[in-house]
Amino acid sequence: MKRQVEVFTANCPVCDPVVQMVQELACDQCEIIIYDMVKQNKDKPFLNKLAEYGVNRLPAVTVNGKLLDCCRNKAITRDDLVKAGIGER
């Protein structure tokens, strides 16, 4: 079953390692979408997603439309991503 993984980043030294971890862990069952707050076009299509998922800090990762618990109040770890199913076949 495909997993949609969305990563919200500000293209900063804190966010970049999380983006890299997600990309390294991802398998062919993971569809990765990266929303870069700095590079997005002027329409800012990610703003609705931020509100929908309750994202209030970056970086943030969602899997199948659910914000990972670690994104609410602590740093994102490799273990958190694996527990969320990223990279699982």
PDB file of N, CA, C and O in Angstrom:
ATOM      1  N   MET A   1       0.841  -1.186   0.000  1.00  0.00           N
ATOM      2  CA  MET A   1       0.000   0.000   0.000  1.00  0.00           C
ATOM      3  C   MET A   1       0.886   1.249   0.000  1.00  0.00           C
ATOM      4  O   MET A   1       1.806   1.370   0.810  1.00  0.00           O
ATOM      5  N   LYS A   2       0.602   2.155  -0.901  1.00  0.00           N
ATOM      6  CA  LYS A   2       1.356   3.403  -0.993  1.00  0.00           C
ATOM      7  C   LYS A   2       1.135   4.260   0.241  1.00  0.00           C
ATOM      8  O   LYS A   2       0.045   4.294   0.812  1.00  0.00           O
ATOM      9  N   ARG A   3       2.201   4.955   0.641  1.00  0.00           N
ATOM     10  CA  ARG A   3       2.117   5.924   1.729  1.00  0.00           C
ATOM     11  C   ARG A   3       2.481   7.291   1.175  1.00  0.00           C
ATOM     12  O   ARG A   3       3.504   7.448   0.510  1.00  0.00           O
ATOM     13  N   GLN A   4       1.645   8.274   1.451  1.00  0.00           N
ATOM     14  CA  GLN A   4       1.953   9.636   1.033  1.00  0.00           C
ATOM     15  C   GLN A   4       2.658  10.326   2.198  1.00  0.00           C
ATOM     16  O   GLN A   4       2.100  10.478   3.284  1.00  0.00           O
ATOM     17  N   VAL A   5       3.884  10.735   1.944  1.00  0.00           N
ATOM     18  CA  VAL A   5       4.702  11.394   2.958  1.00  0.00           C
ATOM     19  C   VAL A   5       4.882  12.843   2.519  1.00  0.00           C
ATOM     20  O   VAL A   5       5.414  13.117   1.444  1.00  0.00           O
ATOM     21  N   GLU A   6       4.431  13.763   3.364  1.00  0.00           N
ATOM     22  CA  GLU A   6       4.576  15.187   3.073  1.00  0.00           C
ATOM     23  C   GLU A   6       5.548  15.781   4.081  1.00  0.00           C
ATOM     24  O   GLU A   6       5.424  15.570   5.287  1.00  0.00           O
ATOM     25  N   VAL A   7       6.514  16.526   3.565  1.00  0.00           N
ATOM     26  CA  VAL A   7       7.516  17.157   4.413  1.00  0.00           C
ATOM     27  C   VAL A   7       7.392  18.662   4.234  1.00  0.00           C
ATOM     28  O   VAL A   7       7.435  19.178   3.117  1.00  0.00           O
ATOM     29  N   PHE A   8       7.238  19.349   5.343  1.00  0.00           N
ATOM     30  CA  PHE A   8       7.155  20.812   5.347  1.00  0.00           C
ATOM     31  C   PHE A   8       8.487  21.339   5.861  1.00  0.00           C
ATOM     32  O   PHE A   8       8.910  20.998   6.966  1.00  0.00           O
ATOM     33  N   THR A   9       9.147  22.171   5.061  1.00  0.00           N
ATOM     34  CA  THR A   9      10.485  22.641   5.387  1.00  0.00           C
ATOM     35  C   THR A   9      10.627  24.121   5.074  1.00  0.00           C
ATOM     36  O   THR A   9       9.881  24.682   4.272  1.00  0.00           O
ATOM     37  N   ALA A  10      11.604  24.739   5.730  1.00  0.00           N
ATOM     38  CA  ALA A  10      11.927  26.136   5.437  1.00  0.00           C
ATOM     39  C   ALA A  10      13.314  26.231   4.821  1.00  0.00           C
ATOM     40  O   ALA A  10      13.925  27.299   4.791  1.00  0.00           O
ATOM     41  N   ASN A  11      13.813  25.069   4.317  1.00  0.00           N
ATOM     42  CA  ASN A  11      15.115  25.050   3.652  1.00  0.00           C
ATOM     43  C   ASN A  11      16.198  25.629   4.559  1.00  0.00           C
ATOM     44  O   ASN A  11      16.977  26.487   4.145  1.00  0.00           O
ATOM     45  N   CYS A  12      16.236  25.144   5.813  1.00  0.00           N
ATOM     46  CA  CYS A  12      17.172  25.666   6.805  1.00  0.00           C
ATOM     47  C   CYS A  12      18.025  24.533   7.367  1.00  0.00           C
ATOM     48  O   CYS A  12      17.749  23.366   7.087  1.00  0.00           O
ATOM     49  N   PRO A  13      19.049  24.848   8.149  1.00  0.00           N
ATOM     50  CA  PRO A  13      19.931  23.817   8.702  1.00  0.00           C
ATOM     51  C   PRO A  13      19.233  22.827   9.640  1.00  0.00           C
ATOM     52  O   PRO A  13      19.746  21.729   9.858  1.00  0.00           O
ATOM     53  N   VAL A  14      18.097  23.185  10.188  1.00  0.00           N
ATOM     54  CA  VAL A  14      17.340  22.270  11.037  1.00  0.00           C
ATOM     55  C   VAL A  14      16.455  21.367  10.168  1.00  0.00           C
ATOM     56  O   VAL A  14      16.306  20.181  10.460  1.00  0.00           O
ATOM     57  N   CYS A  15      15.879  21.917   9.122  1.00  0.00           N
ATOM     58  CA  CYS A  15      14.959  21.173   8.261  1.00  0.00           C
ATOM     59  C   CYS A  15      15.669  20.233   7.288  1.00  0.00           C
ATOM     60  O   CYS A  15      15.201  19.121   7.048  1.00  0.00           O
ATOM     61  N   ASP A  16      16.770  20.665   6.741  1.00  0.00           N
ATOM     62  CA  ASP A  16      17.441  19.897   5.687  1.00  0.00           C
ATOM     63  C   ASP A  16      17.787  18.467   6.094  1.00  0.00           C
ATOM     64  O   ASP A  16      17.591  17.559   5.286  1.00  0.00           O
ATOM     65  N   PRO A  17      18.297  18.215   7.317  1.00  0.00           N
ATOM     66  CA  PRO A  17      18.580  16.830   7.696  1.00  0.00           C
ATOM     67  C   PRO A  17      17.325  15.956   7.757  1.00  0.00           C
ATOM     68  O   PRO A  17      17.395  14.757   7.487  1.00  0.00           O
ATOM     69  N   VAL A  18      16.186  16.540   8.107  1.00  0.00           N
ATOM     70  CA  VAL A  18      14.936  15.781   8.155  1.00  0.00           C
ATOM     71  C   VAL A  18      14.514  15.397   6.735  1.00  0.00           C
ATOM     72  O   VAL A  18      14.107  14.260   6.496  1.00  0.00           O
ATOM     73  N   VAL A  19      14.609  16.326   5.809  1.00  0.00           N
ATOM     74  CA  VAL A  19      14.293  16.033   4.410  1.00  0.00           C
ATOM     75  C   VAL A  19      15.192  14.910   3.910  1.00  0.00           C
ATOM     76  O   VAL A  19      14.725  13.981   3.251  1.00  0.00           O
ATOM     77  N   GLN A  20      16.475  14.996   4.220  1.00  0.00           N
ATOM     78  CA  GLN A  20      17.428  13.972   3.786  1.00  0.00           C
ATOM     79  C   GLN A  20      17.085  12.613   4.401  1.00  0.00           C
ATOM     80  O   GLN A  20      17.133  11.594   3.711  1.00  0.00           O
ATOM     81  N   MET A  21      16.734  12.588   5.707  1.00  0.00           N
ATOM     82  CA  MET A  21      16.363  11.327   6.362  1.00  0.00           C
ATOM     83  C   MET A  21      15.159  10.690   5.692  1.00  0.00           C
ATOM     84  O   MET A  21      15.153   9.485   5.436  1.00  0.00           O
ATOM     85  N   VAL A  22      14.144  11.487   5.406  1.00  0.00           N
ATOM     86  CA  VAL A  22      12.941  10.962   4.755  1.00  0.00           C
ATOM     87  C   VAL A  22      13.304  10.378   3.397  1.00  0.00           C
ATOM     88  O   VAL A  22      12.866   9.280   3.055  1.00  0.00           O
ATOM     89  N   GLN A  23      14.095  11.100   2.631  1.00  0.00           N
ATOM     90  CA  GLN A  23      14.476  10.621   1.303  1.00  0.00           C
ATOM     91  C   GLN A  23      15.308   9.338   1.377  1.00  0.00           C
ATOM     92  O   GLN A  23      15.153   8.453   0.535  1.00  0.00           O
ATOM     93  N   GLU A  24      16.178   9.233   2.366  1.00  0.00           N
ATOM     94  CA  GLU A  24      17.003   8.030   2.521  1.00  0.00           C
ATOM     95  C   GLU A  24      16.167   6.826   2.942  1.00  0.00           C
ATOM     96  O   GLU A  24      16.414   5.708   2.489  1.00  0.00           O
ATOM     97  N   LEU A  25      15.181   7.052   3.807  1.00  0.00           N
ATOM     98  CA  LEU A  25      14.360   5.960   4.313  1.00  0.00           C
ATOM     99  C   LEU A  25      13.302   5.491   3.316  1.00  0.00           C
ATOM    100  O   LEU A  25      12.898   4.328   3.330  1.00  0.00           O
ATOM    101  N   ALA A  26      12.866   6.386   2.470  1.00  0.00           N
ATOM    102  CA  ALA A  26      11.739   6.096   1.579  1.00  0.00           C
ATOM    103  C   ALA A  26      12.003   4.890   0.697  1.00  0.00           C
ATOM    104  O   ALA A  26      13.112   4.674   0.209  1.00  0.00           O
ATOM    105  N   CYS A  27      10.945   4.110   0.509  1.00  0.00           N
ATOM    106  CA  CYS A  27      11.011   2.974  -0.401  1.00  0.00           C
ATOM    107  C   CYS A  27      10.074   3.267  -1.571  1.00  0.00           C
ATOM    108  O   CYS A  27       9.505   4.355  -1.656  1.00  0.00           O
ATOM    109  N   ASP A  28       9.916   2.313  -2.457  1.00  0.00           N
ATOM    110  CA  ASP A  28       9.065   2.544  -3.621  1.00  0.00           C
ATOM    111  C   ASP A  28       7.582   2.610  -3.250  1.00  0.00           C
ATOM    112  O   ASP A  28       6.751   2.932  -4.099  1.00  0.00           O
ATOM    113  N   GLN A  29       7.243   2.313  -2.004  1.00  0.00           N
ATOM    114  CA  GLN A  29       5.855   2.432  -1.537  1.00  0.00           C
ATOM    115  C   GLN A  29       5.567   3.820  -0.959  1.00  0.00           C
ATOM    116  O   GLN A  29       4.432   4.111  -0.581  1.00  0.00           O
ATOM    117  N   CYS A  30       6.587   4.675  -0.891  1.00  0.00           N
ATOM    118  CA  CYS A  30       6.440   6.026  -0.337  1.00  0.00           C
ATOM    119  C   CYS A  30       6.411   7.059  -1.455  1.00  0.00           C
ATOM    120  O   CYS A  30       7.319   7.123  -2.284  1.00  0.00           O
ATOM    121  N   GLU A  31       5.366   7.856  -1.465  1.00  0.00           N
ATOM    122  CA  GLU A  31       5.293   8.998  -2.373  1.00  0.00           C
ATOM    123  C   GLU A  31       5.646  10.221  -1.542  1.00  0.00           C
ATOM    124  O   GLU A  31       4.906  10.585  -0.628  1.00  0.00           O
ATOM    125  N   ILE A  32       6.760  10.854  -1.848  1.00  0.00           N
ATOM    126  CA  ILE A  32       7.239  11.980  -1.049  1.00  0.00           C
ATOM    127  C   ILE A  32       6.903  13.293  -1.743  1.00  0.00           C
ATOM    128  O   ILE A  32       7.172  13.482  -2.929  1.00  0.00           O
ATOM    129  N   ILE A  33       6.308  14.192  -0.967  1.00  0.00           N
ATOM    130  CA  ILE A  33       6.015  15.544  -1.446  1.00  0.00           C
ATOM    131  C   ILE A  33       6.691  16.493  -0.467  1.00  0.00           C
ATOM    132  O   ILE A  33       6.459  16.424   0.740  1.00  0.00           O
ATOM    133  N   ILE A  34       7.524  17.375  -0.994  1.00  0.00           N
ATOM    134  CA  ILE A  34       8.225  18.332  -0.138  1.00  0.00           C
ATOM    135  C   ILE A  34       7.670  19.723  -0.399  1.00  0.00           C
ATOM    136  O   ILE A  34       7.651  20.206  -1.531  1.00  0.00           O
ATOM    137  N   TYR A  35       7.222  20.350   0.672  1.00  0.00           N
ATOM    138  CA  TYR A  35       6.730  21.726   0.607  1.00  0.00           C
ATOM    139  C   TYR A  35       7.803  22.618   1.215  1.00  0.00           C
ATOM    140  O   TYR A  35       7.985  22.638   2.433  1.00  0.00           O
ATOM    141  N   ASP A  36       8.501  23.341   0.380  1.00  0.00           N
ATOM    142  CA  ASP A  36       9.555  24.244   0.830  1.00  0.00           C
ATOM    143  C   ASP A  36       8.945  25.640   0.938  1.00  0.00           C
ATOM    144  O   ASP A  36       8.604  26.258  -0.070  1.00  0.00           O
ATOM    145  N   MET A  37       8.815  26.119   2.150  1.00  0.00           N
ATOM    146  CA  MET A  37       8.160  27.408   2.394  1.00  0.00           C
ATOM    147  C   MET A  37       8.893  28.565   1.719  1.00  0.00           C
ATOM    148  O   MET A  37       8.279  29.575   1.376  1.00  0.00           O
ATOM    149  N   VAL A  38      10.197  28.422   1.528  1.00  0.00           N
ATOM    150  CA  VAL A  38      10.989  29.484   0.921  1.00  0.00           C
ATOM    151  C   VAL A  38      10.835  29.489  -0.596  1.00  0.00           C
ATOM    152  O   VAL A  38      10.740  30.553  -1.208  1.00  0.00           O
ATOM    153  N   LYS A  39      10.812  28.309  -1.200  1.00  0.00           N
ATOM    154  CA  LYS A  39      10.831  28.214  -2.660  1.00  0.00           C
ATOM    155  C   LYS A  39       9.462  28.088  -3.313  1.00  0.00           C
ATOM    156  O   LYS A  39       9.382  28.088  -4.541  1.00  0.00           O
ATOM    157  N   GLN A  40       8.396  27.983  -2.553  1.00  0.00           N
ATOM    158  CA  GLN A  40       7.068  27.806  -3.138  1.00  0.00           C
ATOM    159  C   GLN A  40       6.674  29.024  -3.960  1.00  0.00           C
ATOM    160  O   GLN A  40       7.171  30.130  -3.749  1.00  0.00           O
ATOM    161  N   ASN A  41       5.773  28.793  -4.897  1.00  0.00           N
ATOM    162  CA  ASN A  41       5.330  29.899  -5.741  1.00  0.00           C
ATOM    163  C   ASN A  41       4.450  30.869  -4.950  1.00  0.00           C
ATOM    164  O   ASN A  41       4.119  30.611  -3.793  1.00  0.00           O
ATOM    165  N   LYS A  42       4.085  31.954  -5.561  1.00  0.00           N
ATOM    166  CA  LYS A  42       3.356  33.010  -4.852  1.00  0.00           C
ATOM    167  C   LYS A  42       1.974  32.583  -4.381  1.00  0.00           C
ATOM    168  O   LYS A  42       1.424  33.209  -3.474  1.00  0.00           O
ATOM    169  N   ASP A  43       1.392  31.536  -4.965  1.00  0.00           N
ATOM    170  CA  ASP A  43       0.068  31.086  -4.534  1.00  0.00           C
ATOM    171  C   ASP A  43       0.106  30.355  -3.193  1.00  0.00           C
ATOM    172  O   ASP A  43      -0.920  30.230  -2.524  1.00  0.00           O
ATOM    173  N   LYS A  44       1.270  29.880  -2.808  1.00  0.00           N
ATOM    174  CA  LYS A  44       1.460  29.193  -1.525  1.00  0.00           C
ATOM    175  C   LYS A  44       0.416  28.102  -1.288  1.00  0.00           C
ATOM    176  O   LYS A  44      -0.366  28.196  -0.342  1.00  0.00           O
ATOM    177  N   PRO A  45       0.392  27.068  -2.133  1.00  0.00           N
ATOM    178  CA  PRO A  45      -0.621  26.016  -2.009  1.00  0.00           C
ATOM    179  C   PRO A  45      -0.524  25.210  -0.715  1.00  0.00           C
ATOM    180  O   PRO A  45      -1.474  24.524  -0.339  1.00  0.00           O
ATOM    181  N   PHE A  46       0.607  25.289  -0.039  1.00  0.00           N
ATOM    182  CA  PHE A  46       0.801  24.516   1.183  1.00  0.00           C
ATOM    183  C   PHE A  46       0.119  25.137   2.401  1.00  0.00           C
ATOM    184  O   PHE A  46      -0.027  24.464   3.421  1.00  0.00           O
ATOM    185  N   LEU A  47      -0.295  26.381   2.324  1.00  0.00           N
ATOM    186  CA  LEU A  47      -0.884  27.054   3.491  1.00  0.00           C
ATOM    187  C   LEU A  47      -2.128  26.336   4.008  1.00  0.00           C
ATOM    188  O   LEU A  47      -2.303  26.197   5.219  1.00  0.00           O
ATOM    189  N   ASN A  48      -2.984  25.884   3.110  1.00  0.00           N
ATOM    190  CA  ASN A  48      -4.171  25.141   3.541  1.00  0.00           C
ATOM    191  C   ASN A  48      -3.778  23.845   4.230  1.00  0.00           C
ATOM    192  O   ASN A  48      -4.409  23.442   5.207  1.00  0.00           O
ATOM    193  N   LYS A  49      -2.746  23.196   3.729  1.00  0.00           N
ATOM    194  CA  LYS A  49      -2.285  21.944   4.336  1.00  0.00           C
ATOM    195  C   LYS A  49      -1.742  22.191   5.743  1.00  0.00           C
ATOM    196  O   LYS A  49      -1.982  21.393   6.648  1.00  0.00           O
ATOM    197  N   LEU A  50      -1.025  23.272   5.927  1.00  0.00           N
ATOM    198  CA  LEU A  50      -0.513  23.596   7.264  1.00  0.00           C
ATOM    199  C   LEU A  50      -1.653  23.692   8.267  1.00  0.00           C
ATOM    200  O   LEU A  50      -1.572  23.143   9.366  1.00  0.00           O
ATOM    201  N   ALA A  51      -2.706  24.387   7.888  1.00  0.00           N
ATOM    202  CA  ALA A  51      -3.865  24.543   8.766  1.00  0.00           C
ATOM    203  C   ALA A  51      -4.599  23.217   8.955  1.00  0.00           C
ATOM    204  O   ALA A  51      -4.985  22.865  10.069  1.00  0.00           O
ATOM    205  N   GLU A  52      -4.784  22.496   7.872  1.00  0.00           N
ATOM    206  CA  GLU A  52      -5.503  21.222   7.924  1.00  0.00           C
ATOM    207  C   GLU A  52      -4.822  20.233   8.870  1.00  0.00           C
ATOM    208  O   GLU A  52      -5.491  19.543   9.639  1.00  0.00           O
ATOM    209  N   TYR A  53      -3.482  20.165   8.811  1.00  0.00           N
ATOM    210  CA  TYR A  53      -2.741  19.202   9.623  1.00  0.00           C
ATOM    211  C   TYR A  53      -2.390  19.735  11.015  1.00  0.00           C
ATOM    212  O   TYR A  53      -1.949  18.971  11.874  1.00  0.00           O
ATOM    213  N   GLY A  54      -2.580  21.025  11.243  1.00  0.00           N
ATOM    214  CA  GLY A  54      -2.232  21.598  12.538  1.00  0.00           C
ATOM    215  C   GLY A  54      -0.737  21.807  12.712  1.00  0.00           C
ATOM    216  O   GLY A  54      -0.222  21.754  13.829  1.00  0.00           O
ATOM    217  N   VAL A  55      -0.047  22.044  11.613  1.00  0.00           N
ATOM    218  CA  VAL A  55       1.398  22.277  11.677  1.00  0.00           C
ATOM    219  C   VAL A  55       1.641  23.678  12.216  1.00  0.00           C
ATOM    220  O   VAL A  55       1.124  24.660  11.684  1.00  0.00           O
ATOM    221  N   ASN A  56       2.446  23.758  13.292  1.00  0.00           N
ATOM    222  CA  ASN A  56       2.783  25.077  13.816  1.00  0.00           C
ATOM    223  C   ASN A  56       4.273  25.224  14.098  1.00  0.00           C
ATOM    224  O   ASN A  56       4.702  26.179  14.745  1.00  0.00           O
ATOM    225  N   ARG A  57       5.063  24.258  13.600  1.00  0.00           N
ATOM    226  CA  ARG A  57       6.514  24.367  13.670  1.00  0.00           C
ATOM    227  C   ARG A  57       7.131  23.535  12.551  1.00  0.00           C
ATOM    228  O   ARG A  57       6.542  22.565  12.075  1.00  0.00           O
ATOM    229  N   LEU A  58       8.312  23.933  12.151  1.00  0.00           N
ATOM    230  CA  LEU A  58       9.011  23.248  11.072  1.00  0.00           C
ATOM    231  C   LEU A  58      10.343  22.709  11.578  1.00  0.00           C
ATOM    232  O   LEU A  58      10.932  23.283  12.495  1.00  0.00           O
ATOM    233  N   PRO A  59      10.811  21.646  11.011  1.00  0.00           N
ATOM    234  CA  PRO A  59      10.214  20.843   9.963  1.00  0.00           C
ATOM    235  C   PRO A  59       9.043  20.027  10.504  1.00  0.00           C
ATOM    236  O   PRO A  59       8.926  19.808  11.709  1.00  0.00           O
ATOM    237  N   ALA A  60       8.197  19.591   9.607  1.00  0.00           N
ATOM    238  CA  ALA A  60       7.067  18.754   9.979  1.00  0.00           C
ATOM    239  C   ALA A  60       6.870  17.691   8.906  1.00  0.00           C
ATOM    240  O   ALA A  60       7.119  17.926   7.724  1.00  0.00           O
ATOM    241  N   VAL A  61       6.417  16.517   9.342  1.00  0.00           N
ATOM    242  CA  VAL A  61       6.213  15.395   8.431  1.00  0.00           C
ATOM    243  C   VAL A  61       4.834  14.806   8.678  1.00  0.00           C
ATOM    244  O   VAL A  61       4.431  14.608   9.824  1.00  0.00           O
ATOM    245  N   THR A  62       4.111  14.529   7.596  1.00  0.00           N
ATOM    246  CA  THR A  62       2.841  13.824   7.700  1.00  0.00           C
ATOM    247  C   THR A  62       2.956  12.527   6.905  1.00  0.00           C
ATOM    248  O   THR A  62       3.678  12.453   5.911  1.00  0.00           O
ATOM    249  N   VAL A  63       2.238  11.520   7.356  1.00  0.00           N
ATOM    250  CA  VAL A  63       2.147  10.258   6.631  1.00  0.00           C
ATOM    251  C   VAL A  63       0.664   9.973   6.456  1.00  0.00           C
ATOM    252  O   VAL A  63      -0.083   9.875   7.430  1.00  0.00           O
ATOM    253  N   ASN A  64       0.251   9.842   5.209  1.00  0.00           N
ATOM    254  CA  ASN A  64      -1.153   9.610   4.867  1.00  0.00           C
ATOM    255  C   ASN A  64      -2.082  10.621   5.535  1.00  0.00           C
ATOM    256  O   ASN A  64      -3.142  10.266   6.049  1.00  0.00           O
ATOM    257  N   GLY A  65      -1.663  11.891   5.517  1.00  0.00           N
ATOM    258  CA  GLY A  65      -2.508  12.965   6.014  1.00  0.00           C
ATOM    259  C   GLY A  65      -2.529  13.144   7.515  1.00  0.00           C
ATOM    260  O   GLY A  65      -3.348  13.904   8.031  1.00  0.00           O
ATOM    261  N   LYS A  66      -1.643  12.457   8.236  1.00  0.00           N
ATOM    262  CA  LYS A  66      -1.608  12.574   9.698  1.00  0.00           C
ATOM    263  C   LYS A  66      -0.250  13.116  10.121  1.00  0.00           C
ATOM    264  O   LYS A  66       0.789  12.539   9.800  1.00  0.00           O
ATOM    265  N   LEU A  67      -0.270  14.235  10.847  1.00  0.00           N
ATOM    266  CA  LEU A  67       0.950  14.832  11.361  1.00  0.00           C
ATOM    267  C   LEU A  67       1.568  13.893  12.386  1.00  0.00           C
ATOM    268  O   LEU A  67       0.884  13.442  13.305  1.00  0.00           O
ATOM    269  N   LEU A  68       2.857  13.594  12.238  1.00  0.00           N
ATOM    270  CA  LEU A  68       3.528  12.727  13.199  1.00  0.00           C
ATOM    271  C   LEU A  68       3.561  13.403  14.563  1.00  0.00           C
ATOM    272  O   LEU A  68       3.777  14.611  14.661  1.00  0.00           O
ATOM    273  N   ASP A  69       3.347  12.624  15.607  1.00  0.00           N
ATOM    274  CA  ASP A  69       3.333  13.166  16.964  1.00  0.00           C
ATOM    275  C   ASP A  69       4.620  13.901  17.302  1.00  0.00           C
ATOM    276  O   ASP A  69       4.593  14.912  18.005  1.00  0.00           O
ATOM    277  N   CYS A  70       5.747  13.401  16.807  1.00  0.00           N
ATOM    278  CA  CYS A  70       7.031  14.033  17.112  1.00  0.00           C
ATOM    279  C   CYS A  70       7.110  15.460  16.573  1.00  0.00           C
ATOM    280  O   CYS A  70       7.912  16.259  17.056  1.00  0.00           O
ATOM    281  N   CYS A  71       6.299  15.780  15.590  1.00  0.00           N
ATOM    282  CA  CYS A  71       6.339  17.114  14.987  1.00  0.00           C
ATOM    283  C   CYS A  71       5.617  18.160  15.830  1.00  0.00           C
ATOM    284  O   CYS A  71       5.673  19.354  15.534  1.00  0.00           O
ATOM    285  N   ARG A  72       4.958  17.719  16.850  1.00  0.00           N
ATOM    286  CA  ARG A  72       4.204  18.644  17.697  1.00  0.00           C
ATOM    287  C   ARG A  72       5.066  19.280  18.781  1.00  0.00           C
ATOM    288  O   ARG A  72       4.837  20.429  19.160  1.00  0.00           O
ATOM    289  N   ASN A  73       6.068  18.533  19.290  1.00  0.00           N
ATOM    290  CA  ASN A  73       6.773  19.090  20.445  1.00  0.00           C
ATOM    291  C   ASN A  73       8.218  18.651  20.619  1.00  0.00           C
ATOM    292  O   ASN A  73       8.805  18.909  21.670  1.00  0.00           O
ATOM    293  N   LYS A  74       8.815  17.993  19.619  1.00  0.00           N
ATOM    294  CA  LYS A  74      10.215  17.601  19.769  1.00  0.00           C
ATOM    295  C   LYS A  74      10.865  17.443  18.406  1.00  0.00           C
ATOM    296  O   LYS A  74      10.208  17.549  17.370  1.00  0.00           O
ATOM    297  N   ALA A  75      12.151  17.192  18.425  1.00  0.00           N
ATOM    298  CA  ALA A  75      12.887  16.990  17.173  1.00  0.00           C
ATOM    299  C   ALA A  75      12.483  15.667  16.538  1.00  0.00           C
ATOM    300  O   ALA A  75      12.152  14.707  17.233  1.00  0.00           O
ATOM    301  N   ILE A  76      12.513  15.630  15.230  1.00  0.00           N
ATOM    302  CA  ILE A  76      12.164  14.426  14.475  1.00  0.00           C
ATOM    303  C   ILE A  76      13.389  13.526  14.404  1.00  0.00           C
ATOM    304  O   ILE A  76      14.479  13.966  14.039  1.00  0.00           O
ATOM    305  N   THR A  77      13.195  12.259  14.758  1.00  0.00           N
ATOM    306  CA  THR A  77      14.306  11.312  14.706  1.00  0.00           C
ATOM    307  C   THR A  77      14.054  10.252  13.629  1.00  0.00           C
ATOM    308  O   THR A  77      12.939  10.087  13.133  1.00  0.00           O
ATOM    309  N   ARG A  78      15.111   9.556  13.296  1.00  0.00           N
ATOM    310  CA  ARG A  78      15.006   8.447  12.339  1.00  0.00           C
ATOM    311  C   ARG A  78      14.012   7.407  12.851  1.00  0.00           C
ATOM    312  O   ARG A  78      13.211   6.883  12.077  1.00  0.00           O
ATOM    313  N   ASP A  79      14.058   7.103  14.157  1.00  0.00           N
ATOM    314  CA  ASP A  79      13.131   6.134  14.749  1.00  0.00           C
ATOM    315  C   ASP A  79      11.676   6.569  14.581  1.00  0.00           C
ATOM    316  O   ASP A  79      10.807   5.741  14.306  1.00  0.00           O
ATOM    317  N   ASP A  80      11.409   7.865  14.746  1.00  0.00           N
ATOM    318  CA  ASP A  80      10.044   8.374  14.571  1.00  0.00           C
ATOM    319  C   ASP A  80       9.553   8.114  13.152  1.00  0.00           C
ATOM    320  O   ASP A  80       8.406   7.717  12.945  1.00  0.00           O
ATOM    321  N   LEU A  81      10.427   8.341  12.181  1.00  0.00           N
ATOM    322  CA  LEU A  81      10.046   8.149  10.776  1.00  0.00           C
ATOM    323  C   LEU A  81       9.798   6.680  10.473  1.00  0.00           C
ATOM    324  O   LEU A  81       8.845   6.338   9.773  1.00  0.00           O
ATOM    325  N   VAL A  82      10.649   5.816  10.995  1.00  0.00           N
ATOM    326  CA  VAL A  82      10.481   4.374  10.773  1.00  0.00           C
ATOM    327  C   VAL A  82       9.188   3.886  11.428  1.00  0.00           C
ATOM    328  O   VAL A  82       8.452   3.098  10.834  1.00  0.00           O
ATOM    329  N   LYS A  83       8.912   4.349  12.643  1.00  0.00           N
ATOM    330  CA  LYS A  83       7.670   3.954  13.334  1.00  0.00           C
ATOM    331  C   LYS A  83       6.438   4.392  12.559  1.00  0.00           C
ATOM    332  O   LYS A  83       5.394   3.745  12.635  1.00  0.00           O
ATOM    333  N   ALA A  84       6.550   5.489  11.811  1.00  0.00           N
ATOM    334  CA  ALA A  84       5.428   5.991  11.020  1.00  0.00           C
ATOM    335  C   ALA A  84       5.259   5.225   9.715  1.00  0.00           C
ATOM    336  O   ALA A  84       4.314   5.472   8.966  1.00  0.00           O
ATOM    337  N   GLY A  85       6.168   4.298   9.443  1.00  0.00           N
ATOM    338  CA  GLY A  85       6.040   3.466   8.249  1.00  0.00           C
ATOM    339  C   GLY A  85       6.841   3.929   7.056  1.00  0.00           C
ATOM    340  O   GLY A  85       6.746   3.333   5.983  1.00  0.00           O
ATOM    341  N   ILE A  86       7.632   4.979   7.216  1.00  0.00           N
ATOM    342  CA  ILE A  86       8.433   5.451   6.086  1.00  0.00           C
ATOM    343  C   ILE A  86       9.539   4.431   5.827  1.00  0.00           C
ATOM    344  O   ILE A  86      10.311   4.095   6.725  1.00  0.00           O
ATOM    345  N   GLY A  87       9.604   3.953   4.613  1.00  0.00           N
ATOM    346  CA  GLY A  87      10.597   2.983   4.227  1.00  0.00           C
ATOM    347  C   GLY A  87      10.127   1.547   4.351  1.00  0.00           C
ATOM    348  O   GLY A  87      10.807   0.622   3.908  1.00  0.00           O
ATOM    349  N   GLU A  88       8.973   1.366   4.947  1.00  0.00           N
ATOM    350  CA  GLU A  88       8.432   0.008   5.119  1.00  0.00           C
ATOM    351  C   GLU A  88       7.817  -0.453   3.807  1.00  0.00           C
ATOM    352  O   GLU A  88       7.068   0.287   3.170  1.00  0.00           O
ATOM    353  N   ARG A  89       8.125  -1.637   3.420  1.00  0.00           N
ATOM    354  CA  ARG A  89       7.580  -2.166   2.159  1.00  0.00           C
ATOM    355  C   ARG A  89       6.258  -2.826   2.377  1.00  0.00           C
ATOM    356  O   ARG A  89       5.654  -3.327   1.429  1.00  0.00           O
TER     357      ARG A  89
END
